[in-house]
Every structure is written in C-alpha cells, then in structure tokens.
Amino acid sequence: MNMRDRQSQVPRRWLLNAASLVVVIAGLRASAPFMLPLLLALFIALLSFPMVGFLCRRGVRLILAVVATVLVEVGVLLVLGFVIAPTLNDFVAAAPGYLEQLNDRWRELLVSLQSRGIDLTETFGVENLDPGQLFDVAGGVVRRAVAGVASAVSFSILVLFLLVFFLIEGGGIPRKASAAFGLDSRALKYLAGVVREVQHYLGVKTLISIATGTLLGLFTWALGMPYAPVFGLVAFLLNFVPAIGSIIAAVPTVIVALLIYGPGRAAIVAGGYILVNLMIGNVIEPSLMGRRFGLSTLVVFISLIFWGWVWGPLGMLLSVPLTMMIKIALDESEELQWVSVLMGRVRALPPADTADETEAVK
C-alpha cells in the first residue's frame, strides 16, 4: 500500500470512528433504564467490598457478610430518611411562598434601581416573574416528585438486588475473566489496579462528602435556620461534583437566609459555606486523594452536560464518578496515559530561573 492510499484511508477511519461514537452514545441513551441502576449498584458495591472482605477475614461466611453489609447500608438510609423526610416535606410545601417572596424582593430591587435612573425593566421586566408561573413551576415539580415515588421504590429494589449479586459474585470476577478471555497476569494486574483506585476515590470522596454535609447541616442548625437537614443532604450530594457543586449547594441556603433573616444572616451563611468548602476542598481533600485524582474544571462541566444529556439528573449526579473511572483507567494504561493528563488539573509551571537551573544540572 503506497503513501497516497494510506492518506486516503485516514478520513475514512476518522469518519468510521465518529459514526461508531454516535452509535455508542445513542445506545447509552436508549439503555438508561438498564444502565443507571447497574452503575449505581456497581458504585455502591465498590464501596461495600472492603466491609464484606473484613467480615470474611473474621470467619463470617460470604452470604452472611453480604447480608450484614446490605442491612447496615439500608438501615443507615432508613434512619436518614426518617430524619430528613419530614423536613424535606416542609421545605417543598414552603417553596412556593419563598418563590413569591423572592419575586417581591426582585420587584423592589428593580423599582429601586429605576428610581436611581437605572431602568432594567425592559430587560428584566417584572412581568417576567409572575408569581402564578412560579407556583405552576413549583407545583409541577411536586407533582412529578409524587408521581415518581412508585418508580423510585422499584428503582431502589432493583439497585438492592443488583448490589447483592455484585457483592456475591465480585470476588470471582477476575478468575472468570481470566478463564473466559485468556487474560494474562499483566491484564489482571491492570484491572485490579483500576478497581483499587476507583474504590479509593469513591471511598475518600464519600467520607469527605459526609463530612461536608454534616458540617454545613450543623452550621445552618446552629444559626437557627429551618430545613438544616435538607441543606446538609444537598451539600453531601453536590459535593460529589467538584468546583461547582459547593456553589450550587449554597444557593438555596443563602436565598432562604436572605428571605427570612435579611442580608446580614445571608452573608454569614455564604461565608460559612465558603470557609467549609475552602478548608475541605483545598486542604483536606487534596491531602487524602493526591493530585492524580483532580479533574479539570472544563472536564467537570463537559461531563455534567454530557451525562446529564444522556441520562438526566441521575446521570449528572454520577457524571464525575463515571468520568473519574475513565480517567483512572486511562491513567493505568501506558498508551493512553496522556489523555488522563489532559483531563486533570493544570499544574503550575516552575519559575523560569528554576527551570534553567534544572536543565543546567542535567
């Protein structure tokens, strides 16, 4: 094959790869009812394997260890549900009132600016914030939430069954993969390294998210704010999203503080969120995870948009763990490690004189 034929095949290869990517993405969107509970159960199983292994090393049979682990996790979720559910119901019921108050504050701000010669009513007109529309939006959210209860229950049961099977079969997967696909020791070592790194990331991230949600829940409770458990739960969930998750979690808390207590208390709440997230996100989390687990902010935004478009809100919640799994798998591969480097955070370059001295030493 001459050089001209090889060059002519390059566009065809790129076109074939692009078409294959489109087919894969379409398949992911179509398989959401199957893939979402599967992935969620897989992530929970990766977090649960250490506890199952601990019990098995203490002489407990595998089935009993799996049952005990699942019962502990379900018990924790039930306790959280009994604690948070009443507060969450109160918050949902009060949300239309807060939206109306926010609408009134916005109208007052526009009128105040207009009296000072700054007319923004054409761009941000008060008619665009009709309370009836806000009530319709809030009511639609509540109606969808109530209609989705049955679906959520069936989804949780499916995740629970998948989790049990993952925990039972997880220990034998490497041997089965080796027998089925003829994987050598190098390939098995690679897969074991990926699983170990993913477990480390998910475990540390979960502990950090629990600490963040607990601290912010206690902080808002100490300030006398209502719905403190809900704010803590939101902070816990959104802490899985780097860079922007903490900002999104702070928005409803600051708005409620502004509407109930005024600007002073809202500033204190905002300052508390900033302090907690700076301490955990910039000091504790990097020291526990290391720099290799950092994702670029651009990659985080792209993953949120992509997985949210593919699998909806739950896809957005799982977007960063999914992207981190891909990054870890690439990082463990010598051929594709450069892609993992591009997905990570930009590291500061050394000063010019230091770089020159390093080259001189070499």
N, C-alpha and C positions, 0 to 999 in steps of 0.2 A: 504494500500500500504506500503510494507516494505521499509527499507532503500536502499536495493540493487536496487529495481525498481525505486526509486526516483533518485538515482545516474545515472542509465542508461538513464533516460529521459533528463538529463542535456545536454549532447552533441546534442541530437535531438533538444532541444529547441534552443541552440545556432545556429545550422545549419539552423533551420527554420527562425530565426531572420536574419541571414546573407543572406539567399535567399530572404527574404522579402525586405531587404535593396537594394539588387541588382535590384529587380523588380521596386522599387520606383525610384532609380537613372535612370534606363532605361526609365521609364515613364517621368521623368523630362526632359531628353534629347529629347525625342520624342515630348514633349509638348512645346518646346521652342517658336514656333510661337504664341502660345496662352498665355503662362505664362509670357513672357517678357513684352509685353505691359500691361498686367494685373498688374504685380508687379510695373512697373514704374508708372502707373496711381495711384496705391494704395499709393505709397510713396508721390507722388505729392498731392494726396488728404489729406493725414495726415498732410502735411504742410499747406494745404489750409483751413482746418476745422476751425482754430481759426479766420480767416478773415470772413468766412461765418457766424460763430456764432456772431462775433462782429456786422456785419451788421444786422443780425436778431434781436439782442437785441436792436438795434436802430429803430426797427419798419419796416425794409425792409422785403418784402416777400421773402420766401426761393428761389423761382425760380429767382427772380431779384438779390438776393445776390449771388447765384451761377454764374449767367451770368456775373455779375460785377467782381467777383473774377477771373473767367476764362479769361475775356477780359484783365484784368490788367496783368495777367501772360503771356498771348500771346503777349500783347503789349511790355512787357519787353524783351521777347525773340526776337521779331522782331527788336527792337532797337539794341539789341546786335548783331543780325545777320547783320544788315546794317552796323554796325561799324566794325565788325570783319571779315565779308566775304571778302571784298577786300584785306585786309592784309593777310588773310589765302590763298587766291588765289595766291598772290605774293610769299608767302613762299613756297607753293607747286611748283610753277614754278621755283623758285630759288634753290630748294632742290637738283637737280642733280648737279648743279655747286658746292654747298657746299660739296657734297659727293666726287666730283673729287678733290677738294682742300684738303679734309681730307685724301684722298688716297695719294696725293702728300706729305703731311706732314708725313704720316706714312712711305712712302718710304725713305724720307730724314732721319727720325729717325733711320731706320734700317741700312742705309748706314753709318750714323754717329757712331752707335754702332759697326758696323763691322770694321770701321777704328780704333777703340779703342780696338780691339781684342775680342769683344763680338759679335759672329755670331749667330743671331737668324733667319736667312733667311730660314733655313730648317724647323723650327717650325712655324714661322710666315712669310712665304715667300711672296715676293711682288707679285708673280703671283696669290696669293690667293685674291688679292684686285684689280682685273681687273675693270677698270672704266666702261667697257661695261656691266659687270654684275651689277654694281651699278646702271647704267642707266636703265637696264632692271627691276631691283627691284623697283626703283622709278616710272618708267612708269607703272609697274603693279599695284602699289598702287594707282596711279592717275586714271588708267582705272577702277579699281574696285570702286573707290570713285564716278566716274562719272556714272558708271552703277548702283550704289546703290542709286542715288538721288531719282528716282521714288519710290523705295522701302522705303526710308526714309520718303518720303512725306506720303505714305499710312500708314506707321507705326505711324507717328505723328498724323494723323487724327484719327486713331483707339484709340491711347492713349487719345486724346482730348475727344472723345465720352465717353470712359470709365471713365475719370475724372469727366465729368458732371454727369454721373449716380451715381458714388460713392458719390459725394457731395450731390446729391438729396436724395439718399437712406441711407446715412451714419447715420443720426440721428435715424432712426427707426430700425437699425440692432439689437441693444440689445433687444428691445421688441420682434422682430420677433424670435430671437434666444431663448429667454425665453419661448415663446409660442410653438415653434416647438420642442425644445429639453427638455423642462421642467427644465431649469437651475434655480437653487436656487440663493438667493442673494449673497452667497459666491462666486459662479462661475461667476456671473455677475460682482462682485467687482474685481475678479481676472482679467477678460478680460478687464475691464475698466482701471485697473492699468497698464496692458501691453500696451494698446493703448496710455495711457497718457505718459508712459516712452518712448515709441518709438517716439511719437511726440516731446517730449523734446529733445531726442537725435538728431533726424533729423533736428529740427529747429536750435538748437545750432550749429550743425555741418555745416549746410548750411550757417549760418551767419559767422562762422569762416572761411569757405572756400571762401566766398565772400571777407572778409577782407584780406585773404592771397593773392588771385588773384589780388585784387585791389592794394595792397601794392607792390607786385612784378611787376605788369604791370607798375605802376608809376615809380618804381625804374629803370627798364630797359629803360623806356622812358626818364628819366632824364639823363641816361648815353648816350643817343643818339643812342641806338641800334634800328635797324629795327625790325618790327614784334612784338612790345611791347604788343599790344592787344592779339596776339596769345599766347605769353608767359604767360600773365595773365590768359587767359582762360585755358591753360594747367595746371597752378598752381591751379586754382579753382577746376577743375575736379579731379585732382590727390590728392588733399588734403583730399578727402573722404577716401583715402587709408592710414591708419596710418603707421608710421615708414618708409616705403619705398616709399610712394607716392611723398614726397617732394624731395627725391633723384632723382627719375625718372624725375620729372618736371624740375630739374635743369640741367640735362644732355644736352638737345638740346640748351638751352640758353648759357651754358658755351662753347659748341662747336662752336656756331655761333660767340660768342665774341672772341674766340681763332682764328678763321679763318679770321675774319675781322680786329680785332684790336690788336691781339697778346696776349702773356701770361699775361701781366700786367692787361689789362682790364678783361681778363677771370678770374683772381684771385679775382678781385674786385667783379665781378658778383657772383662767388662762395661764397665769404664772405658775400655778401648781402643776398643770399638765406639762408645761414646757420644762419645768425643773425635773419632774419624774422621768420624762422621756429622754432628756439630755443625760441624766445620770445613768439610766439603764441602757439607752441606745448607743451612747458614745463611750461609756466606761465599762459597764459590766458585760454587756453582750459581746463586744469585740474580744475581751479578755477570755471569755468562755468558748467562743466559737473560732476565733482566729480570723485572719483576713481572707482566707481562701473561700469562706462561706459568704462573703459580701457580694451583693448583686448591684450592678449599675442601676442608678435611678431610672435611666431611659429603658433598661430591660424590664424593670418593675412595671413601668407604665405600659409598655408594649404587651407584657404578659397579662396584665389586668384587662386590657382591651381585648386581646385575642381570646383568652379563656372565657371571659365574660360573654363575648360574642358567640363562642362555640357552645358553652354550657350554662349560660345565665349566671344568676347571683352566686350559686354554689361553685360554679367554675371560677368566679372571681375570688372566692374565699380560698379555693385550692390552687389558685394560679401561681403563687410564689412557691409553695412546696413542690408543685409539678415542675416549675422552671428550675428550682434548686436541684431536683432529682436529675434533670437533664444536664445541668452544669456539673454535678458530681460525676455522672457517668462519663462526660467528656473529659473531665479533669483526670480521671483514672486511665484514659486512653492516651498513649503516646502520640498517635497520629492526629488526634483531634483536640489535643490539649490547648491549642492556640485559640479555638473557639471559646473554650471556658475562660481563657484570659480576657478575651474581648467582652464576655458577659459580665465580668467582675468590675469592681470599683476601680477608678483611676487612682493609681498611687502617685504620690508626689515625687517629682524628679529630684535628684540630688543637686546641690548648687554646682555652678559651672566649675569653680575652682576645685571642689571636691572630686568632680568627675575627671578633671585634668590630672589631679594627683593620682587617682586610681589608675588611669591609663599609663602614667609615667612609671608607677610601680610595676605594672605588668610588663 
